[in-house]
Amino acid sequence: MSVTRSALTHPQPVLARPMPVRQILSRFATAVTDAEADLPEGLSSWTGARPERRFDVYRNDVRVGLTGALASRFPATVRIVGEDFFSAMATAYVAAHPPRSPLLLAYGESFADFVAGFAPAARLAFLPDVIRIEAARGCAYHAADAVALSPEMLASVPEKQLGHLTFTPHPSLSILRSAHPAVTIWEMNAGLRPLASIAGLGPEDALVVRPDMLVAVHRLPPGGASFFASLSHGICLGEAIGFATSAGPDGDLGEFDLTANLSVLLSSGAFTHVSMEDH
């Protein structure tokens, strides 16, 4: 191979590799959602004057839009902490957890976990559970429609076979555990009951479901969380009762109340079908 003198005396310039598009978009998204982040490299304005100011306006619009989306999804939380505190908390969340989808219906799924570690809200230990109730309501609202199980379907099953029934959960069903009176606090801040002291109130578990047009939040009786969780995972009725009973006072808010839980099962619309377990 021969090399000409021209090539030796005039080497070709080495061009820098362009930044991958994914990396450019990642840096831009970080800068848009986090006010403390550096501006994207190569930022320019069509007027040529101070692109930083224009970007700040755009960044503020994005922040306001995302915090507004969170406020719309968690109105009881806004009422508990106030608009200013919520805005600051939501702004911190947006910076740490920018949306991963252009659809904002589900944005904020990790908001409760974030708030659980948000130091300024530490004294409101119940707040993450209230947020989880509100998040479950949003999911239930957008879940698939299904016809709820009717009491007549159960009435037709011979009594000796009831223990072998398995249940199909409604697509909108969620079961939430809380060490706080989260349902009562949510109800008071959702306008369903007057504000009052929560002193003396104990833990409350919740069942969230939308059997018809409206989302309902049910305060579960003692043993209800274990009972309904077992049924929703395909465990037959007899074994679910056994699990709830063995959970005991420390495991499930007190002694299992079979009558009260069966009443919720029949009235809540938490399930859509029953079938007989093979045995």
C-alpha positions in Angstrom: 0.0 0.0 0.0 1.4 3.4 -1.0 0.9 6.7 0.8 1.2 9.9 -1.0 3.1 12.9 0.3 -0.1 15.0 0.2 -1.8 12.6 2.7 1.1 12.8 5.0 1.4 16.5 5.0 -2.4 17.2 5.1 -4.1 14.7 7.4 -7.9 14.6 7.2 -9.7 16.1 10.3 -11.3 13.7 12.7 -15.0 14.5 13.2 -16.6 14.1 16.6 -19.3 11.5 16.7 -22.8 13.0 17.2 -24.5 12.4 20.5 -27.1 9.6 20.2 -30.7 10.8 19.9 -31.8 8.9 23.0 -29.1 10.7 25.1 -30.1 14.1 23.7 -33.8 13.4 24.6 -32.8 12.1 28.0 -30.9 15.3 28.8 -33.6 17.5 27.5 -36.3 15.7 29.5 -34.2 16.0 32.7 -33.7 19.7 32.1 -37.4 20.3 31.5 -38.6 18.6 34.7 -35.9 19.6 37.1 -35.3 23.4 37.7 -31.9 22.6 39.2 -30.6 20.7 36.2 -28.2 22.2 33.7 -29.7 23.5 30.5 -29.3 21.2 27.4 -26.1 21.6 25.4 -26.4 23.5 22.2 -29.6 25.4 23.3 -30.4 28.1 20.8 -33.2 30.6 20.0 -34.5 31.5 16.6 -34.1 35.2 17.6 -30.5 34.5 18.8 -31.2 36.2 22.1 -31.1 34.6 25.6 -32.5 31.1 24.9 -32.2 30.4 28.6 -35.2 32.6 29.4 -37.3 31.0 26.7 -36.4 27.5 28.1 -37.3 28.6 31.6 -40.7 29.6 30.4 -41.2 26.2 28.8 -39.8 24.4 31.8 -42.3 26.3 34.1 -45.2 25.4 31.8 -44.2 21.7 32.0 -43.9 21.8 35.8 -47.3 23.6 36.2 -48.9 21.0 33.9 -47.5 18.0 35.7 -48.2 19.3 39.2 -51.7 20.2 38.0 -52.2 16.6 36.8 -51.2 15.3 40.2 -53.5 17.8 42.0 -56.4 16.6 39.9 -55.7 12.9 40.7 -55.1 13.5 44.5 -57.6 16.2 45.6 -58.0 14.9 49.1 -54.2 15.0 49.6 -54.3 18.7 48.4 -56.9 19.5 51.0 -54.9 17.8 53.8 -51.6 19.6 53.2 -52.8 22.7 51.4 -52.1 23.9 47.9 -48.7 25.5 48.5 -47.3 22.5 50.3 -48.7 20.1 47.7 -47.2 22.2 44.9 -43.8 22.0 46.5 -44.1 18.3 47.1 -45.4 17.6 43.6 -42.6 19.7 42.1 -40.0 17.6 43.9 -41.7 14.4 42.7 -41.8 15.6 39.1 -38.1 16.3 39.2 -37.3 12.8 40.6 -40.0 10.9 38.6 -40.8 12.5 35.2 -43.6 10.9 33.3 -42.7 7.9 31.1 -45.8 8.1 28.9 -47.6 10.9 27.1 -50.8 9.7 28.8 -51.0 11.3 32.2 -54.0 9.2 33.4 -51.7 6.9 35.4 -49.0 9.5 36.3 -48.3 9.4 40.0 -48.4 5.7 40.6 -45.3 6.0 42.7 -46.3 9.2 44.4 -47.3 7.5 47.7 -43.9 5.8 48.0 -42.2 9.1 47.2 -44.2 11.0 49.9 -43.4 8.2 52.4 -39.7 9.3 52.1 -40.4 13.1 51.7 -38.9 14.6 54.9 -41.2 17.7 55.2 -44.3 15.3 55.3 -42.8 12.9 57.8 -45.2 14.0 60.6 -48.2 13.0 58.4 -47.5 9.3 58.6 -51.0 8.5 57.3 -50.6 10.6 54.1 -49.0 7.9 51.8 -52.0 5.5 52.6 -54.5 8.2 51.7 -52.6 8.8 48.5 -52.8 5.0 47.8 -56.5 5.1 48.2 -56.8 8.0 45.7 -54.5 6.2 43.3 -56.6 3.1 43.5 -59.7 5.1 42.8 -58.1 6.5 39.7 -57.1 3.0 38.5 -60.6 1.7 39.3 -62.2 4.5 37.3 -60.2 3.6 34.2 -60.4 -0.2 34.6 -62.4 -2.5 32.3 -66.1 -2.8 32.8 -67.5 -6.1 34.1 -70.8 -7.3 35.5 -70.5 -7.8 39.2 -71.5 -11.1 40.9 -75.1 -11.1 42.0 -76.2 -12.6 45.3 -78.6 -14.8 43.5 -75.7 -16.7 41.9 -74.4 -17.6 45.3 -77.9 -18.5 46.6 -78.1 -21.2 44.0 -75.0 -23.0 45.3 -75.7 -25.8 47.8 -74.5 -24.9 51.3 -72.2 -27.8 51.6 -70.3 -26.7 48.4 -69.9 -23.1 49.3 -66.5 -23.6 50.9 -65.1 -24.9 47.5 -66.1 -21.8 45.5 -63.4 -19.7 43.9 -64.0 -16.1 42.8 -63.0 -14.0 39.8 -62.0 -10.5 41.0 -63.5 -7.5 39.3 -60.9 -5.7 37.0 -61.2 -2.6 39.1 -60.6 -4.3 42.5 -57.8 -3.1 44.9 -57.2 -4.1 48.5 -55.2 -1.7 50.7 -53.7 -2.2 54.1 -53.1 0.7 56.5 -51.8 1.1 60.0 -53.8 4.4 60.2 -57.5 5.4 59.9 -56.8 6.1 56.2 -60.4 5.5 55.0 -61.8 7.9 57.5 -59.2 10.5 56.8 -59.9 10.2 53.0 -63.7 10.4 53.6 -63.3 13.6 55.6 -61.1 15.2 53.0 -63.2 14.0 50.1 -66.3 15.7 51.5 -68.1 12.5 52.5 -68.1 13.2 56.2 -67.4 16.3 58.3 -63.9 17.0 59.6 -63.3 15.7 63.1 -60.5 14.5 65.3 -59.0 11.1 64.5 -57.8 10.6 68.0 -58.6 7.1 69.2 -59.2 5.7 65.7 -57.2 2.6 64.8 -56.0 1.0 61.6 -58.4 0.7 58.6 -58.1 -1.5 55.5 -59.9 -0.5 52.3 -61.5 -2.2 49.4 -61.7 -0.1 46.2 -63.9 -1.2 43.3 -66.1 0.2 40.5 -68.8 -2.4 39.9 -71.0 0.2 38.0 -70.4 3.8 37.1 -69.1 5.1 40.4 -66.0 4.1 42.3 -66.6 2.9 45.8 -64.3 2.8 48.8 -65.3 0.2 51.5 -63.9 0.1 55.0 -63.2 -3.6 55.5 -64.3 -5.4 58.6 -61.8 -7.2 60.9 -60.0 -9.9 58.8 -61.2 -8.4 55.6 -57.9 -7.7 54.0 -56.6 -11.2 54.3 -60.0 -12.7 53.3 -60.5 -10.6 50.1 -56.8 -10.8 49.1 -57.0 -14.6 49.4 -60.2 -14.8 47.3 -58.8 -12.4 44.6 -55.8 -14.8 44.3 -58.0 -17.7 43.5 -58.1 -19.4 46.9 -61.4 -21.1 47.6 -63.8 -19.6 50.1 -63.2 -22.2 52.8 -59.5 -21.7 52.8 -59.8 -17.9 52.6 -61.8 -18.0 55.7 -59.2 -20.2 57.4 -56.4 -17.8 56.4 -58.3 -14.8 57.7 -59.1 -16.5 60.9 -55.5 -17.6 61.5 -54.2 -14.1 60.8 -55.2 -13.2 64.3 -55.6 -9.9 66.1 -52.1 -8.8 65.2 -52.2 -9.7 61.6 -55.5 -8.4 60.4 -57.0 -5.7 62.6 -58.7 -8.1 65.0 -60.8 -11.2 65.1 -62.2 -12.3 61.7 -65.9 -11.3 61.3 -67.3 -13.8 58.8 -70.8 -12.3 58.7 -69.6 -8.7 58.1 -67.1 -9.8 55.4 -69.7 -11.9 53.6 -71.9 -8.9 53.6 -69.2 -6.8 51.9 -68.6 -9.7 49.4 -72.2 -9.7 48.4 -72.8 -6.0 48.3 -69.6 -4.5 47.0 -69.4 -6.0 43.5 -65.8 -7.0 44.2 -66.1 -10.2 42.1 -67.7 -11.1 38.8 -67.9 -15.0 38.7 -67.7 -18.0 40.9 -66.6 -21.5 40.0 -66.3 -24.8 41.8 -62.8 -25.9 42.9 -61.7 -29.3 41.6 -61.1 -31.7 44.5 
